[in-house]
Amino acid sequence: MRGMKNVLVVGTGTIGEPLIGLLCHFKDQLGLDDVLFHKNTPLLTDRSKVEALIKRGARIVANKDRIDGFKDLGIDVSMTAEDALESSRVIIDCTPMGNEMKERWYKNYEDNTDVFIAQGSEFGFGKQYARGVNDEILDHRTDKYIQVVSCNTHNLSLIIKMLGFEEGDPENLVEGRFVCIRRSNDISQDANFVPSPEVGAHKDERFGTHHARDAWHLFNTLGYDLKLFSSAIKLNTNFMHALQFHLKVKKPVTHEELLKRCMKNDRVAMTHKKTANAIFSFGRDHGFYGRILNQTVIPYNGLHVSEDGHEITGFCFTPQDGNSLLSSVSAAVWALYPDTYDKIIQCLRKYFFKEV
C-alpha cells in the first residue's frame, strides 16, 4: 500500500467537502490512486453529503467506534481511520483541530506519509505555504508539515507581491496595511451569524490580526522581513470576504502600470462588478463547487495611486476558500510529484478566470 498514491482528507466542512470533490474530479489528471475522506461523526443531516462524495468516487473512513453509527445510516465505511492513515501518502487536515490531530495522530504515521497539510487556522502546524508566493521553498528533506494560509492571507500576500514588490524586490515595499472585511458564517453553516458589523480584536502587538502575521511568516520563508499590519471586521453577510489595502512603496508607480500587472497575473480575476453578491453568483454558476480558484478578484475601479506614486490604495474580493483549495491541491501533488507538479496542476486552469 505504501506505493499507492492515496490522499486522505480529514474533515468534510467548508474546505474539506469541495477539496474531496476537486480531488475526485481530477483524480486521473493529478495522478492519484484513491481519494479517502475521514468523517468523525455519523449525522443524519450529513448523510446526503457523504453519499454524494462516495458517488463522486471518494471512499469514506471512520474511527472504529463510529463504524456502526455510519452503518445505521446506511453508509458502508471503506476502512478504519488507522488503516487510512497507514495507506495514505498525503494527509490534508481540513478541521479546526489540525494541531491537536498532529500530536494525537499524525506524528505516529510520519514514516509512511510524505506530507501532512493543515489549513489557515492552524498556526504552528508547519511551514506556511501559498501557491505562487513561495513554491520554491518547498523541500522534501525538511517539510513534513505544511500550513496552507487562510483565504484572506492568500489575497493579502498576492497584493503585496504583485503591487508592493518591484520586479520581485521586497525592499521596494515600505509597509503594508490591510483591513479584512470578512463575511459572517459560510452559507453552509447555521451558527455564528452576526446581526451587525463586528470589529475584530488586535490580538497581535506587532501585526494586529493573524492575517498580517501569517503573511509575514509566509514571506519570511523566503528570507523577507516585511512591515505589515492588519485589522478585521465581520459583516452580516454570507457571501464573501473583501480586502482594503494600503501600500507604501519606494519606487513611484502609475495607475496604468498597476492595472497592467493585475491583468497579466493569472491568479487575479478582474471585474466590473462592485458587489460581493454579484461576484459570488458568478462563482456559483461557473466555478468548481461554486468556487473561483483565483486568489483575488479586483475591480477595475478598485485601485488608487497617490499623486507622487508612492502610495497604493484599493479594494479587492477574496474568493471563498477557492485560493486555499488551490494551494492544498498544489502541496499534495508536489509531495507526490515534486519535479512535475507545476505542470500537473494546470488541469485546474479552466476554473481560473481573467474576468468575473
PyMOL commands that set and color helices and strands:
alter all, ss='L'
color gray80, all
select helices_A, chain A and resi 16-25+27-30+44-55+64-72+81-87+98-104+106-112+135-137+151-164+170-172+210-220+255-264+276-286+322-336+341-351
alter helices_A, ss='H'
color red, helices_A
select strands_A, chain A and resi 7-10+35-38+59-62+79-80+90-93+115-118+127-129+145-148+173-182+198-199+228-234+241-249+268-271+296-299+303-305+311-318
alter strands_A, ss='S'
color yellow, strands_A
deselect
rebuild
show_as cartoon
